[in-house]
Amino acid sequence: MAETEIGQRQLQLFLCGDVMTGRGIDQILPHPGDPIIHEPYVRNARDYLRLAEIANGPIPHPVDFGYIWGDALDVLEAAAPDARIINLETSITTSADYWPRKGINYRMHPANTPCLTAARIDCCVLANNHVIDWGYSGLEETLETLRKAGLKTAGAGRDREEAAAPAVLDLPGGQRLLVFGFGTGSSGIPDDWAAGEERSGVNLLEALSQRNVDRLAEEKREYAAPGDLCIASIHWGGNWGYAISAEQQAFARALIEAGFDLIHGHSSHHVKGFEIHRGRLILYGCGDFLNDYEGIGGHDAYRGDLSLMYFPFLDSGTGRLERLRMVPMRTRRFRLERAGPADTEWLASMLDREAGRFGAGVILRNGELCTD
């Protein structure tokens, strides 16, 4: 936790979008699971590995657990954030109980969980549209596997109460960070995945309504103690496109006004715009951070191969955003590498345009993006 010039403590977080370590990525890790999947056009997860190799060359495997993070590990080591939070969009299970007619089956073998601890992740948000791809038993194994690995979870649980409960992360000086996870049907989460009184599932919002803002604010008051900082991590919206609906913007702003300190939005396969509302950060779509889409054509104009490592610095007393640092990355051969100058300039131009719609903007400095 850094100090400002006047001595006020600053909290630094690491946030990113979707981390999808199943399918093709699982097949290059030390303990690949059963590659059989049940998608309309692909029946073997190794086909995603072959597509990536056709695009960018051979991928040696098995790789070590840190391989997929690539250059991101050095960035994290140098930054030393106080908390590391991802949206884990993969079931960690050996379950064969795939969800019928869903079309996509993301699964990583539990023995490959060290690929998450290799990056010293603190919290995995699970309220997304892939965590139950292999059934409720797959979700329960995911929860247990992450618990045994020492990783906190938010947004899914063995019942409604557990799914709604925040992950509680300890910070320097005895402060706490509470991460609340929830998702919407607009991201592709089936209605049947909603956690119930006696059924495991995700923390699913049926609508982006004031009623749900009030409910989430009440849950925040129930769990948060004086001095706690609170993040709302939301899986919402479609895969492609920069548009932010008026409904999304109103909901995010209302959560800030209800006392949340930061909105961590995800689901889009590419980076989207952000907003600073009442001094607090709203990330509408962080994009995919790790996936096995390499070599798959379509939507190339959105540059889904590019991603950002988000490092917001918050005033630890108020939760207000002091500054935002973003490190551009590119996926190649299922591994993150620092984006080159041309790709970094593309990201800077796009993000300045999209954040500009909300009165924000970015500066390109020393190969990174920032708001100051």
PAPA-887520 format. One record per residue: residue in three letters; x, y, z of N, C-alpha, C in turn. Coordinates in steps of 0.05 Angstrom, whole numbers, padded with zeros to 5 digits, always signed. Atoms other than C-alpha are relative to their C-alpha. Example, Ala and Ser with C-alpha at 12.3 -4.5 7.8 and 13.67 -1.06 7.14 Angstrom:
<pts>
ALA+00018-00024+00000+00246-00090+00156+00018+00024+00000 SER-00016-00024-00001+00273-00021+00143-00015+00022+00014 
</pts>
This chain:
<pts>
MET+00017-00024+00000+00000+00000+00000+00018+00025+00000 ALA-00018-00023+00004+00033+00064-00024-00009+00024+00017 GLU+00007-00025-00013+00035+00133+00009+00000+00022-00020 THR+00001-00024+00017+00015+00197-00026+00019+00021+00011 GLU-00018-00021-00009+00054+00261-00020-00007+00012+00027 ILE+00009-00012-00025+00012+00284+00039-00003-00022+00021 GLY+00000+00020-00020+00018+00217+00074-00025-00018+00001 GLN+00024+00016+00001-00051+00188+00057+00006-00027-00013 ARG-00005+00027+00011-00049+00113+00045-00015-00003-00027 GLN+00012+00007+00026-00063+00089-00026-00001-00030-00003 LEU+00004+00028+00006-00091+00021-00043+00003-00005-00029 GLN-00003+00007+00028-00069-00011-00108-00012-00028-00005 LEU+00012+00025+00007-00110-00066-00140+00010-00009-00027 PHE-00002+00011+00027-00099-00112-00199-00026-00012-00007 LEU+00025+00010+00011-00161-00126-00240+00004-00008-00029 CYS+00000+00006+00028-00171-00160-00306-00027-00012-00007 GLY+00025+00011+00009-00227-00189-00348+00000-00031+00003 ASP+00006+00028-00001-00243-00261-00365+00026-00017-00002 VAL-00022+00019+00000-00191-00315-00348-00013-00027-00006 MET+00013+00025+00009-00211-00377-00387+00022-00021-00004 THR-00022+00019+00000-00162-00433-00371-00009-00028-00008 GLY+00010+00026+00008-00205-00490-00397+00007-00006-00029 ARG-00002+00009+00027-00207-00527-00463+00029-00001-00010 GLY-00026+00002+00012-00145-00513-00505+00023+00006+00020 ILE-00020-00006-00020-00106-00481-00448+00005-00023+00019 ASP-00002+00023-00018-00121-00539-00402+00017-00022-00013 GLN-00014+00021+00014-00091-00585-00455+00030+00004-00001 ILE-00029-00004+00000-00022-00553-00452+00012+00001+00028 LEU-00009+00000-00028-00018-00552-00376+00009-00028+00009 PRO-00012+00026-00008+00017-00608-00337-00020-00023+00004 HIS+00020+00021-00005-00048-00646-00322-00025+00004-00017 PRO+00024-00005+00017-00095-00641-00382-00022-00019+00007 GLY+00024+00016-00005-00165-00666-00370-00010-00014-00025 ASP+00013+00013+00022-00210-00707-00415-00006+00022-00021 PRO+00003-00022+00020-00209-00666-00481-00028+00000-00013 ILE+00026+00001+00013-00279-00688-00502-00019+00022+00009 ILE+00020-00021-00005-00328-00630-00507-00024-00004-00017 HIS+00025+00005+00014-00398-00623-00534-00010+00025-00013 GLU+00007-00024+00014-00399-00563-00579-00010-00006-00028 PRO+00011+00006+00026-00435-00558-00646+00021-00007-00021 TYR-00020+00004+00021-00371-00556-00688+00026-00012+00009 VAL-00026+00010-00011-00315-00578-00642-00006-00021+00022 ARG+00006+00022-00019-00315-00644-00603+00025-00007+00016 ASN-00025+00006-00014-00243-00644-00578+00014+00026+00006 ALA-00012-00025-00008-00210-00588-00538+00028+00004-00013 ARG-00026-00003+00013-00144-00603-00572-00001+00014-00027 ASP+00003-00015+00025-00172-00573-00636+00005+00029+00004 TYR-00007-00029-00005-00166-00504-00604+00030+00004+00002 LEU-00029-00002-00001-00093-00518-00591+00011-00001-00029 ARG-00009+00001+00027-00084-00537-00664-00005+00026-00015 LEU+00006-00025+00013-00118-00473-00688+00021+00022+00008 ALA-00019-00020-00009-00071-00431-00645+00028-00005-00012 GLU-00026+00006+00011-00010-00468-00671+00001+00007-00030 ILE+00002-00008+00028-00033-00457-00743+00004+00030-00003 ALA-00002-00029+00002-00038-00383-00729+00027+00011+00007 ASN-00025-00013-00010+00027-00370-00691+00023-00019+00005 GLY-00023+00019-00003+00070-00433-00690-00004-00019+00023 PRO+00003+00021-00020+00081-00493-00645+00000+00011+00029 ILE+00001-00006-00028+00064-00489-00571+00012-00024+00015 PRO-00011+00023-00014+00110-00534-00530-00018-00008+00024 HIS+00016+00008-00023+00071-00575-00480+00008-00028+00009 PRO+00012-00017-00020+00065-00592-00425+00018+00024+00007 VAL-00014-00024-00009+00084-00521-00402-00001+00001+00030 ASP+00001-00003-00029+00098-00500-00331-00025+00017+00007 PHE+00025-00013-00008+00040-00469-00291+00001+00030-00004 GLY-00001-00029+00004+00065-00398-00299+00001+00008-00029 TYR-00004-00006+00028+00073-00403-00375-00022+00019-00011 ILE+00022-00015+00013+00004-00375-00393+00000+00030+00007 TRP-00001-00028-00009+00016-00311-00353+00022+00016-00013 GLY-00022-00013+00015+00081-00296-00390+00010+00025+00013 ASP-00011-00025-00010+00103-00224-00383-00016+00012+00022 ALA+00017-00011-00022+00045-00209-00336+00011-00006+00027 LEU-00011+00006-00026+00082-00243-00280+00021+00021+00009 ASP-00019-00020-00007+00139-00193-00283-00014+00027+00006 VAL+00015-00025-00005+00089-00135-00286-00012-00001+00028 LEU+00012+00003-00027+00053-00162-00224+00021+00002+00022 GLU-00021+00000-00020+00118-00173-00187+00010+00029+00005 ALA-00010-00027-00002+00141-00102-00201-00021+00019+00013 ALA+00022-00017-00011+00073-00071-00184-00006-00006+00029 ALA+00006+00009-00028+00062-00111-00120-00027+00010+00009 PRO+00026-00011-00008-00013-00096-00117-00009-00013+00027 ASP+00010+00009-00026-00049-00103-00050-00021-00023-00003 ALA+00019+00022+00005-00102-00150-00081-00001-00005-00030 ARG+00001+00008+00028-00108-00189-00146-00026-00015-00005 ILE+00027+00009+00004-00178-00202-00173-00005-00006-00029 ILE+00007+00007+00028-00200-00239-00236-00028-00011-00001 ASN+00025+00014+00005-00264-00264-00267+00009-00027-00012 LEU-00007+00027+00009-00251-00339-00272-00023-00013-00015 GLU+00023+00010+00016-00294-00363-00330+00005-00028-00009 THR-00006+00028+00006-00278-00437-00326-00009-00017+00024 SER+00006+00020-00020-00305-00496-00287+00026-00017+00006 ILE-00024+00016-00007-00249-00533-00249-00011-00026+00011 THR+00014+00025-00007-00274-00604-00248+00008-00023-00019 THR-00002+00024+00017-00269-00675-00275-00028-00010-00007 SER+00027+00007+00005-00345-00677-00280-00005-00005-00030 ALA+00008+00005+00028-00374-00707-00344-00029+00009-00005 ASP+00028-00007+00001-00443-00677-00331-00003+00027-00014 TYR+00001-00025+00014-00441-00624-00386-00028+00010-00002 TRP+00026-00012+00002-00498-00575-00391-00011-00004-00028 PRO+00011+00006+00027-00543-00598-00449-00008+00025-00015 ARG+00008-00020+00019-00553-00553-00509+00012+00028+00006 LYS-00013-00026-00005-00509-00498-00480+00019+00008-00022 GLY-00017-00005+00023-00459-00505-00536+00029+00005+00006 ILE-00028-00005-00008-00395-00487-00498+00006-00015+00026 ASN-00007+00017-00024-00359-00531-00447+00028+00007+00010 TYR-00026-00007-00011-00303-00497-00409+00006-00016+00026 ARG-00007+00017-00023-00267-00544-00360+00030-00002+00002 MET-00029+00004-00005-00198-00546-00329+00002-00021+00022 HIS-00004+00022-00019-00171-00606-00291+00008+00013+00027 PRO-00007-00012-00026-00167-00591-00215+00030+00000+00006 ALA-00028+00001-00005-00094-00612-00215+00015+00023-00014 ASN-00012-00024+00013-00080-00551-00260-00005+00026+00015 THR+00006-00024-00015-00104-00502-00207+00025+00016+00007 PRO-00023-00017-00005-00032-00481-00193+00006+00021-00022 CYS-00003-00021+00020-00036-00441-00258-00012+00026+00010 LEU+00012-00024-00012-00078-00392-00216+00018+00010+00023 THR-00017-00008-00022-00034-00392-00155+00027+00010-00009 ALA-00026-00009+00011+00027-00381-00200+00000+00030-00003 ALA+00002-00029+00002+00001-00310-00209-00009+00013+00026 ARG+00007-00009-00027-00016-00304-00135-00027+00014+00000 ILE+00027-00011+00000-00089-00290-00149-00013-00002+00028 ASP+00013+00000-00026-00129-00272-00087-00029-00007-00001 CYS+00029+00004+00001-00201-00274-00111-00008-00007-00029 CYS+00011+00008+00026-00237-00310-00168-00030+00006+00001 VAL+00029-00005+00003-00305-00281-00187-00011-00022-00018 LEU+00011+00024+00014-00350-00339-00210-00028+00005-00011 ALA+00027-00005+00010-00416-00306-00228+00001+00005-00030 ASN-00002-00003+00029-00409-00319-00302-00014-00023-00015 ASN+00016+00019+00016-00437-00361-00359+00016-00025-00008 HIS-00014+00025+00006-00385-00417-00359+00006-00017+00025 VAL-00008+00014-00024-00376-00437-00286-00017-00026+00005 ILE+00016+00025-00004-00432-00490-00290-00003-00015-00027 ASP+00000+00015+00025-00416-00515-00360+00000-00030+00004 TRP-00001+00028-00005-00404-00583-00328-00017-00007+00025 GLY+00020+00007-00020-00465-00584-00281+00005+00011+00027 TYR-00002-00009-00027-00478-00567-00209+00022-00014+00015 SER-00022+00014-00013-00429-00621-00187+00026+00012-00008 GLY-00024-00013+00009-00377-00587-00229+00005+00027+00014 LEU-00002-00024-00015-00391-00521-00194+00010-00006+00028 GLU-00007+00006-00027-00386-00553-00126+00029-00009+00002 GLU-00028+00007+00000-00319-00584-00144+00018+00024-00005 THR-00015-00025+00005-00296-00517-00170+00004+00016+00026 LEU-00001-00015-00025-00313-00483-00104+00019-00014+00020 GLU-00016+00014-00019-00279-00537-00063+00030+00001-00008 THR-00027-00001+00009-00217-00538-00107+00013+00027+00005 LEU-00010-00027-00005-00208-00463-00102+00004+00005+00030 ARG-00003-00003-00029-00219-00465-00027+00025-00014+00010 LYS-00024+00015-00008-00165-00518-00018+00025+00014-00009 ALA-00023-00014+00010-00118-00475-00060+00004+00027+00014 GLY-00003-00025-00014-00129-00416-00014-00010+00024-00015 LEU+00011-00022+00017-00167-00374-00066-00028+00007+00010 LYS+00027-00009-00007-00227-00333-00045-00018+00001-00025 THR+00019-00001+00022-00290-00335-00088-00023+00019+00006 ALA+00024-00017-00003-00349-00289-00100-00018-00006-00024 GLY+00020+00002+00022-00413-00295-00141-00011-00027-00005 ALA+00012+00026+00003-00427-00369-00135+00003-00015+00027 GLY-00002+00015-00025-00440-00418-00079-00019-00024+00001 ARG+00016+00024-00003-00475-00479-00052-00029+00006+00005 ASP+00028-00009-00003-00538-00439-00039+00000+00030-00005 ARG+00003-00028+00006-00565-00369-00049+00017+00018+00019 GLU-00014-00016-00020-00534-00341+00015+00030+00000-00006 GLU-00029+00002+00005-00464-00366-00002+00007+00014-00026 ALA-00005-00013+00026-00470-00341-00074+00000+00030+00002 ALA+00002-00029-00003-00488-00271-00051+00021+00011+00019 ALA-00020-00010-00019-00434-00267+00003+00025+00010-00014 PRO-00024-00010+00013-00373-00226-00014+00025-00016+00008 ALA-00027+00009-00008-00301-00250-00016+00012+00022+00017 VAL-00011-00020-00019-00266-00216+00042+00031-00003-00002 LEU-00029+00000+00003-00193-00198+00028+00012+00019+00020 ASP-00014-00016-00020-00147-00173+00083+00021+00018-00014 LEU-00019-00020+00011-00107-00110+00067+00019+00009+00021 PRO-00018-00011-00020-00048-00077+00100-00014+00019+00020 GLY+00011-00019-00020-00063-00039+00164-00026-00010+00012 GLY+00024+00011-00012-00121-00085+00183-00025+00007-00016 GLN+00023-00007+00016-00167-00058+00128-00009-00024-00016 ARG+00010+00022+00016-00211-00104+00087-00012+00010-00027 LEU+00013-00004+00026-00234-00107+00014-00021-00021-00004 LEU+00021+00019+00005-00301-00139+00000-00007+00000-00029 VAL+00006+00003+00029-00314-00166-00070-00027-00014-00002 PHE+00026+00012+00005-00387-00178-00088-00002-00007-00029 GLY+00002+00008+00027-00399-00218-00151-00029-00007-00008 PHE+00026+00007+00010-00462-00223-00193+00000+00003-00030 GLY+00001+00000+00029-00483-00233-00265-00029+00004-00009 THR+00026-00004+00012-00541-00221-00312-00004-00019-00024 GLY+00007+00017+00023-00576-00261-00366+00011+00011-00026 SER-00010-00011+00025-00550-00213-00419+00028-00011-00007 SER-00026+00012+00005-00482-00247-00412-00001-00029-00008 GLY+00003+00028+00007-00511-00315-00428-00003-00019+00023 ILE+00005+00018-00024-00522-00342-00357-00028-00010-00002 PRO+00028+00011+00000-00582-00390-00360-00014+00006+00026 ASP+00016-00005-00024-00639-00375-00312+00003-00023+00020 ASP-00002+00024-00018-00631-00446-00284+00025+00000+00017 TRP-00025+00000-00016-00562-00428-00258-00002+00017+00025 ALA+00003-00017-00024-00589-00380-00205+00000-00018+00025 ALA-00002+00014-00025-00571-00404-00136-00027+00002+00015 GLY+00025+00001-00014-00631-00424-00093+00005-00005+00030 GLU-00002+00004-00029-00646-00435-00019+00015-00026+00006 GLU-00013+00026-00005-00622-00507-00025+00013-00010-00025 ARG-00012+00008+00025-00588-00507-00093+00024+00017-00006 SER-00023-00016+00007-00519-00487-00115-00005+00015-00026 GLY+00003-00016+00024-00511-00435-00169+00014+00027+00003 VAL-00013-00026+00001-00491-00364-00186-00019+00021+00011 ASN+00016-00022-00010-00514-00298-00158-00010+00016-00024 LEU+00011-00011+00025-00559-00279-00216-00020+00022+00005 LEU+00019-00022-00002-00595-00213-00223-00020-00003-00023 GLU+00021+00004+00021-00661-00218-00260-00003+00026-00016 ALA+00003-00025+00014-00658-00144-00280+00020+00020+00012 LEU-00017-00022-00010-00614-00082-00275-00020+00022+00010 SER+00022-00017-00010-00667-00048-00232+00008+00014+00026 GLN-00005-00014-00026-00669+00001-00174-00006-00019+00023 ARG+00006+00020-00021-00699-00055-00134+00024-00017+00007 ASN-00024+00016-00005-00636-00096-00143+00023+00017+00011 VAL-00020-00018-00012-00592-00035-00128-00005+00001+00030 ASP+00007-00002-00029-00629-00029-00062+00007-00026+00015 ARG-00006+00026-00012-00621-00103-00048+00030-00003+00004 LEU-00029+00003-00002-00546-00103-00063+00011+00020+00020 ALA-00009-00019-00021-00537-00040-00021-00005-00011+00028 GLU+00006+00012-00026-00571-00075+00037+00019-00023+00007 GLU-00020+00022-00005-00526-00136+00029+00027+00011+00006 LYS-00025-00013-00006-00466-00090+00028+00001+00010+00029 ARG+00001-00010-00027-00488-00058+00093+00001-00023+00020 GLU+00001+00023-00018-00499-00127+00123+00028-00011+00005 TYR-00026+00012-00002-00428-00150+00109+00023+00019+00006 ALA-00022-00019-00002-00386-00087+00109+00001+00013+00027 ALA-00005-00014-00024-00356-00057+00171+00012+00028-00006 PRO-00012-00027+00006-00333+00016+00178+00029-00003-00009 GLY-00027+00001+00011-00270+00026+00137+00004-00020-00022 ASP-00002+00019+00022-00283-00032+00089-00004+00014-00027 LEU+00004-00008+00027-00277-00019+00015-00015-00022-00015 CYS+00018+00020+00013-00327-00054-00032+00001+00003-00030 ILE+00000+00002+00029-00323-00076-00104-00025-00015-00009 ALA+00022+00015+00013-00383-00096-00147+00011-00011-00026 SER-00011+00013+00024-00359-00146-00199-00023-00013-00016 ILE+00024+00006+00015-00411-00155-00254+00006-00013-00027 HIS-00002+00013+00026-00415-00204-00312-00025+00007-00016 TRP+00024-00010+00014-00461-00170-00363+00006+00007-00029 GLY-00002-00008+00028-00473-00155-00436+00011-00021-00018 GLY-00008+00019+00021-00455-00189-00501+00030-00001-00004 ASN-00028+00005+00005-00389-00211-00529+00014+00022-00016 TRP-00013-00018+00019-00376-00158-00582-00015+00026-00001 GLY+00012-00026+00002-00389-00084-00590+00007+00019+00022 TYR-00008-00020-00020-00370-00020-00554-00023+00013+00015 ALA+00022-00015-00011-00439+00005-00538-00005-00008+00030 ILE+00008+00004-00028-00457+00014-00464-00029+00010+00001 SER+00028-00008-00001-00532+00014-00454-00005+00020+00022 ALA+00008-00019-00021-00566+00069-00415-00007-00015+00026 GLU+00007+00016-00023-00591+00014-00369+00025-00008+00016 GLN-00025+00007-00014-00520-00010-00353+00012+00024+00014 GLN-00012-00024-00012-00495+00060-00341-00015+00009+00024 ALA+00016-00009-00023-00553+00078-00295+00004-00019+00023 PHE-00003+00020-00021-00544+00013-00256+00028+00004+00014 ALA-00027-00003-00011-00469+00023-00248+00002+00025+00017 ARG+00000-00025-00015-00477+00095-00226-00015-00002+00026 ALA+00016+00003-00024-00531+00076-00177+00014-00016+00021 LEU-00015+00016-00020-00486+00024-00145+00022+00018+00013 ILE-00019-00018-00012-00432+00077-00136-00014+00018+00020 GLU+00014-00018-00018-00483+00124-00105-00011-00015+00024 ALA+00009+00017-00023-00505+00066-00060+00023-00008+00018 GLY-00023+00005-00018-00435+00061-00031+00021-00019-00010 PHE-00022+00017+00011-00395+00014-00076+00022+00018-00009 ASP-00023-00017+00006-00325+00040-00088+00011-00004-00029 LEU-00010+00006+00026-00310+00008-00156-00018-00021-00014 ILE+00016+00019+00015-00349-00028-00211+00019-00014-00019 HIS-00018+00017+00016-00311-00086-00244-00018-00015-00020 GLY+00018+00013+00020-00350-00103-00308+00016-00018-00019 HIS-00013+00019+00018-00334-00162-00353-00021-00016-00015 SER+00016+00018+00017-00363-00209-00406+00008+00005-00029 SER-00007-00005+00028-00343-00174-00471+00027-00013-00006 HIS-00025+00013+00008-00287-00209-00509+00022+00020-00006 HIS-00020-00021+00006-00251-00142-00519-00004+00022+00020 VAL+00000-00022-00019-00235-00081-00478-00021+00021-00009 LYS+00020-00021+00005-00291-00029-00472+00007+00025+00016 GLY-00005-00025-00014-00296+00041-00444-00003-00001+00030 PHE+00004-00002-00029-00294+00064-00372-00009+00028+00006 GLU+00011-00026-00009-00323+00121-00332+00010+00005+00029 ILE-00006-00008-00027-00305+00159-00269-00024+00016+00010 HIS+00024-00013-00010-00369+00175-00231+00002+00006+00029 ARG-00003-00009-00028-00367+00215-00167+00027-00009+00012 GLY-00027+00007-00009-00293+00201-00164+00006-00029+00002 ARG-00004+00029-00002-00301+00126-00170-00001-00013-00027 LEU-00005+00012+00026-00282+00079-00226-00021-00020-00007 ILE+00018+00019+00012-00331+00042-00270+00013-00012-00024 LEU-00011+00015+00023-00299-00010-00316-00024-00015-00013 TYR+00024+00012+00012-00355-00029-00364+00006-00027-00012 GLY-00006+00026+00012-00319-00086-00399+00030-00003-00002 CYS-00029+00002-00002-00248-00109-00383+00011-00018-00023 GLY-00009+00018+00021-00245-00158-00442+00011-00026+00010 ASP-00013+00026-00008-00216-00228-00443+00029+00006+00006 PHE-00028-00003-00007-00149-00233-00409+00016-00025-00009 LEU-00012+00026+00009-00132-00307-00422-00022-00017-00012 ASN+00019+00018+00013-00169-00352-00471+00014-00017-00021 ASP-00011+00017+00021-00160-00404-00525-00011+00006-00027 TYR+00013-00008+00025-00191-00364-00582+00020+00006-00022 GLU-00021-00006+00019-00124-00354-00618-00004-00017-00025 GLY+00004+00014+00025-00132-00373-00691-00028-00002-00009 ILE+00028+00000+00008-00208-00366-00692-00006+00026-00014 GLY+00005-00024+00015-00229-00317-00745-00027+00014+00008 GLY+00024-00015-00006-00284-00264-00741+00005+00022+00021 HIS-00001-00022-00019-00292-00198-00704+00029+00011+00004 ASP-00028-00008-00003-00219-00182-00718+00004+00030+00005 ALA-00003-00029-00003-00232-00107-00718+00000+00008+00030 TYR+00001-00006-00029-00243-00110-00642+00026-00007+00014 ARG-00026+00007-00011-00173-00138-00631-00003-00015+00027 GLY+00003+00016-00024-00193-00191-00581+00025-00012+00011 ASP-00025+00011-00010-00121-00213-00577+00015+00020+00018 LEU-00012-00020-00017-00104-00149-00540-00016+00003+00026 SER+00014-00002-00026-00120-00139-00466+00015+00021+00017 LEU-00012-00019-00019-00104-00094-00407+00002-00011+00028 MET-00002+00004-00029-00078-00104-00337-00007+00026+00013 TYR+00010-00024-00012-00117-00054-00296+00012+00003+00029 PHE-00011-00005-00027-00082-00023-00235-00012+00026+00010 PRO+00011-00024-00012-00129+00026-00201+00012+00006+00028 PHE-00010-00009-00026-00101+00066-00142-00023+00015+00014 LEU+00022-00012-00015-00154+00083-00090+00010+00012+00025 ASP-00004-00012-00026-00153+00129-00031-00011-00020+00020 SER+00009+00021-00018-00157+00078+00025-00021+00009+00020 GLY+00019-00011-00019-00198+00124+00069-00028+00005-00013 THR+00026-00008+00013-00252+00144+00018-00008-00019-00023 GLY+00006+00017+00023-00247+00093-00039+00001+00015-00026 ARG+00000-00016+00024-00240+00149-00089+00024-00008-00017 LEU-00021+00007+00018-00198+00135-00151+00021+00023+00000 GLU-00022-00020+00001-00130+00171-00147+00012+00000-00029 ARG-00009+00002+00027-00105+00145-00214-00004-00028-00010 LEU+00004+00026+00012-00111+00087-00262+00023-00005-00020 ARG-00022+00008+00018-00052+00052-00295-00009-00025-00014 MET+00008+00023+00016-00065+00002-00351+00024-00009-00017 VAL-00023+00012+00014-00012-00044-00380-00010-00017-00024 PRO+00010+00015+00023-00026-00068-00452+00014-00027-00003 MET-00010+00027+00004-00017-00142-00465-00012-00012-00026 ARG+00009+00014+00023-00024-00188-00525+00003-00030+00004 THR-00002+00029-00003-00039-00263-00527+00012-00012-00026 ARG-00012+00014+00022+00005-00305-00572+00011-00027+00010 ARG-00007+00027-00007+00015-00381-00568-00009-00006+00029 PHE+00012+00005-00026-00031-00383-00507+00016+00012+00023 ARG-00017-00013-00020+00016-00336-00469-00002+00030-00003 LEU+00001-00029+00000+00012-00263-00449+00027+00012-00004 GLU-00025-00014+00004+00066-00217-00475-00006+00030-00001 ARG+00005-00029+00001+00075-00142-00471-00007+00008-00029 ALA+00008-00010+00027+00040-00108-00530+00021+00018-00011 GLY-00020-00018+00014+00085-00074-00581-00011+00028-00003 PRO+00008-00028+00002+00083+00000-00597-00025+00004-00017 ALA+00023-00004+00017+00032-00005-00654-00026-00009+00014 ASP+00023+00010-00014-00016-00048-00613-00007+00018+00024 THR+00005-00018-00022-00008-00002-00553-00013+00026-00009 GLU+00012-00024+00011-00023+00059-00595-00029-00005-00008 TRP+00027+00007+00008-00085+00024-00622-00018+00000+00024 LEU+00016+00001-00024-00110+00009-00552-00004+00028+00012 ALA+00003-00027-00011-00096+00080-00529-00020+00017-00015 SER+00018-00015+00016-00134+00110-00587-00029-00009+00004 MET+00026+00011-00004-00193+00063-00579-00011+00007+00027 LEU+00010-00004-00027-00198+00071-00504-00005+00030+00005 ASP+00005-00029-00003-00191+00147-00507-00026+00008-00013 ARG+00025-00005+00013-00248+00148-00556-00024-00010+00016 GLU+00023+00011-00014-00293+00102-00516-00004+00012+00028 ALA+00003-00013-00026-00278+00131-00448-00008+00029-00003 GLY+00008-00028+00005-00286+00200-00479-00030+00004-00001 ARG+00029-00002+00000-00360+00185-00487-00011+00005+00027 PHE+00009-00004-00028-00364+00188-00411+00016+00022+00013 GLY-00015-00022-00012-00319+00248-00402+00027-00007+00012 ALA-00026+00009-00009-00257+00207-00386+00019-00001-00023 GLY-00020+00002+00022-00194+00196-00426+00025-00013+00010 VAL-00025+00013-00008-00126+00163-00427+00023+00014-00013 ILE-00025-00011+00009-00055+00185-00436+00019-00024-00005 LEU-00020+00020+00006-00002+00141-00470+00027+00010+00010 ARG-00025-00009-00012+00062+00145-00430+00018-00024+00005 ASN-00019+00022-00004+00123+00099-00433-00011-00028-00005 GLY+00011+00026+00008+00085+00043-00467-00023-00009+00017 GLU+00023+00007-00017+00028+00044-00416-00022+00022-00003 LEU+00022-00019+00001-00040+00078-00410-00006+00009+00028 CYS+00007-00009-00027-00060+00121-00352-00020+00023-00002 THR+00020-00021-00001-00111+00173-00330+00011+00026+00011 ASP-00011-00025-00011-00063+00224-00299+00020+00012-00019 
</pts>
